Amino acid sequence: MKATLRRPEQTDYKTIASWISDEKACSRWAGPSVPFPFAAEKLPELLAMEGEASYCLFDSNNDCLGFGQFWPGKQGAVHIGRIIISPEARGRGAGRLLCEKLIAQARQSTGLSTVTLRVYSDNSAARSLYSSLGFSLIESESTSDLLFMESASVKGSVNV
């Protein structure tokens, strides 16, 4: 699958908003600070955090396949999060591509090599993906519901 990473435009947020079906999905994706329902045009404001950068993954037809962000993390790390893939693109490698490209962009933009993330313990597909990308569980930072993972060197090299 050929795909590119770029900053989202206002119209992309309408697409992303359509992937969020209910309050639970919204909270698991964006956290408790983003209310549900929300207006798609408010997403850039609702997702804004100090130092964050938002990106979308687009296929060769310029269809938005996924969204993710990165921001300054703990102890000299860059943290990735709010990763979501279009329901139609799930299971086709879009999540891997988004993560690889987002991680490469985060490292390039910040100059930091350590990348962290959090994943729900019951999200086995995401946990498997992150492990295959070289992330390891940090038990001291994890809870039974939310796992903290870290990678100092993610496998593979991807051009952004």
Beta strands, then each sheet from edge to edge (+ up, - down):
strand 1: 3-6
strand 2: 53-59
strand 3: 64-72
strand 4: 78-85
strand 5: 115-120
strand 6: 136-137
strand 7: 146-151
sheet 1: 1+ 2- 3+ 4- 5- 7+ 6-
end
